Amino acid sequence: MLELEFIFAYIALGSVVGVLAGLLGIGGGLLMVPALTSLFIWQGYPLEQVVHLALGTSMASIVLTSVSSMRAHNRRGGVIWPVVKNISPGIVLGAFLATFLAASLSGVFLAVFFACFLVFVSIQMFLNKKPKPSRSIPGFWGLFSAGTGIGGFSALVSIGGGTLTVPYLSWHNVDVKQAIGTSAAIGLPISLAGTVGYLINGWSVDINGWLIFGFVNLPAVLLISALSFTTAPLGAKLAHSLPVPVLKKGFAVLLLVLAARMLLSVS
């Protein structure tokens, strides 16, 4: 059974993840993976498997979070559905295949890779570069190719894709609020394909824990999802009323802290 302190920890994590998902169009994996890695180490799971378990659990938790965030943004006209339709096939292909690569890598390598990715994302958020006015959204094959890369990288570091999708769409002169809303919708195919992949790749791994299937910790998923589903609409509401660029800079600082924390957890 799950101890009370871990129940409260998962509930708190889900609450914060939901707000961030709605606010910035991210699935929450940037926050969940370092936090879950620390929690799983605290629970005594094998050190060589904690990062894989954190990646799979985070990806599964993003499913309901993305649904809630997507619905909230769609009610405000923030989702560009033709983009979602054209980019999703590549997203699913890239996300599913990337889980096989992640399963073959060591936990330490994944932790270092993820931390470097957090630093890169935080720098991009600080720079906030502007695209050329002539840039526009590409056609099907352009979006399919971009989706394969976004899906693959997102599954490898277990994010809903917003960290890559929002800058990609913004770079093609999509309004930032629509980029966030569309990214929230794209998080659903990423999380579904990634979850299936992590279930398959972790099925033969023996992790001695309660209700763990593959690389997915079911109690953590249920608790995080329940709270994030509830709080994501709040984040979406804030996204349409608060200065997102300022919030992104604050989030960038948080990412740097999380990168350092994750490296310390597995060192």
Secondary structure, 3 states (H helix, E strand, C coil): CCCHHHHHHHHHHHHHHHHHHHHHCCCCHHHHHHHHHHHHHHCCCCCCCHHHHHHHHHHHHHHHHHHHHHHHHHHCCCCCHHHHHHHHHHHHHHHHHHHHHHHHCCHHHHHHHHHHHHHHHHHHHHHCCCCCCCCCCCCHHHHHHHHHHHHHHHHHHCCCCHHHHHHHHHHCCCCHHHHHHHHHHHHHHHHHHHHHHHHHHHCCCCCCCCCEECCEEHHHHHHHHHHHHHHHHHHHHHHCCCCHHHHHHHHHHHHHHHHHHHHHHHC
